[in-house]
Amino acid sequence: MSDNNQFEPGEQPKASWEPEHEGAAGGAHFRSEVNELYGHEQAGRHLTALLTDLGERNLYDAAAQCNRCGYCETSCPTYMLTGRETISARGRNQFVRMLVEGRTKSPDAAAESFSTCLLCGACSSACYAKVPTPDIVLEGRRSLTGYGDNFFARAAVNTLLNAPRLFAFWLKLAYLAKLTGLPRLAAKMGLYDFIGMPGLAEAEGAVNKVPLRFASELLRRDPELGTEGKKQLGWAYFAACGPNFLFTEVAQATVRILKKTSGPGIFVDNQCCGLMAHNYGRLDDAREFARRNILRYEELKAEHGDFPVIADCASCTAFMKGYEQLFTGDADWRPRAKAFAAAVKDILEFIPAEKAGRADPAALAAAGTVTYHDSCRACHGQGIRQEPRAVLHKLAGKNFRELPESDWCCGGAGAFAFTQPELSNKVLDRKLRNIASVQAGTVVVGATSCLAQINAGLRAAYPSARAVHYSVFIDEVAEKT
């Protein structure tokens, strides 16, 4: 495969179309005699079907929806920065097709193409067929040798799933180590490069301060969030890992504004949503996280009736809204996952502008010029664009300025900033230039990875500005009543 705008034609695919059984969408399935993407023994590491805008599709049919028109390329950050076809959206889809058809050597030959994808979904937004490139890329990643099987991935996911209190203890030890300054010293000495993990230096420097009490601990002690005596609920707060373990001020701000605007509610006391396991090739673990959260929701629903489940990290919220895709081959869990997903709401879409209140003049003056960064999994993953802007326009008024390329990824993308630091920094640089162009004092975001990434960039390049989470901004700026 070349890096030009055309792929080498290669050999004819050793594959055939056979309508020997029908899928859920009623279409014939592709049967490849030489599937180089993954063998039958690896099928458990892969999704049985993808839920696309054109219906339920197997992997090959989903990738084949891409007709290589190129509309996605100007929206793909990695292609725009490099001009390389192999790390464009259509290039990645083509790689998957060629792998399934047996026209390229092995999945590892496509490792760079798959691993450099931000999973931002900008390509899907630009695509007329809404090809689900992020899901297709993840299927490609799950076929890579050793993907998701390294010690740290296994330990983190297994402990978070089966011993969450131990996970929290380990995390606090890591945070205590950070407070000593030793990790920063190790980064300056080049020790992370020496052990072959340069991304740890990026991770250590991305966050300025860390909590030693997590949001879940604080919320469990709040008597207003208990379930006793509450027949109907206005909301139930789901603590995603970012707000829970790192940005506890986000979780607390979200709960405060929910109490203020939406009546009585509770803390779900949930487990991780499973996004990390899903993205790092551990689908069985992701399903188990999902089952436990669905069971908790069903338990609460039986007691209180219908209620919205509110989360405040766009990445996790988008993933939970897509729980059904985890269970396409499971007749029992699929409808339950779909019902749970229908109840999930992002805080970005939940607060109507008329309930946001009025801005405190002093707080608004301190915020300076306010702009809004569209977190990828909010705008591309959930279609949330206008709701947060309506609230910000109401609160900030003339202080609000639209950010050029507001839906251009910031380069955080979960762990992307640590696994692909050079490319991530190039993506971030473009975002920082746009922030500087509007002379922003406050950049409002809706995902915690964006919060860490943009603030790290601002501290280095534009220290007069800061990024704040949407909930924190509302909590800070709206008049207290």
Buried (B, 14 or more C-beta within 10 A) or exposed (E): BEEEEEBEEEEEBEBEEEEEEEBBBEBEBBBBEEBBBBEEEEEEBBBBBBBBEBBBBBBBBBBBBBEBEBBBBEBBBBBBBBEBBBBBBBBBBBBBBBBBBBBBEEBEBBBEBBBBBBBBBBBBBBBEBBBBBBBBBBBBBBBBEEBBEEEEBBEBBBBBBEEEEEBBEBBBEEBEBBEEEEBEEBBEEEBBEEEEBBBBBBBBBBBEEBBEEBBBEBBEEEEEBEBEEBEEBBBBBBBBBBBBBBBBBBBBBBBBBBBBBBEBBBBBBBBBBBBBBBBBBBBEBBBBBBBBBBEBBEEBBEEBEEBBBBBBBBBBBBBBBBBBBBBBEBEEBBEBBBBBBBBBBBBBBBBEBEBBBEBBEEBBEEBBBBBBBBBBBBBBBBEBBEBBBBBBBBBBEEBBBEBBBBBBBBBBBBBBBBBBBEBBBBBBBBBBEBBBEBEBBBBBBBBBBBBBBBBBBBBEBBEEBBBBBBBBBBBBBBEEE
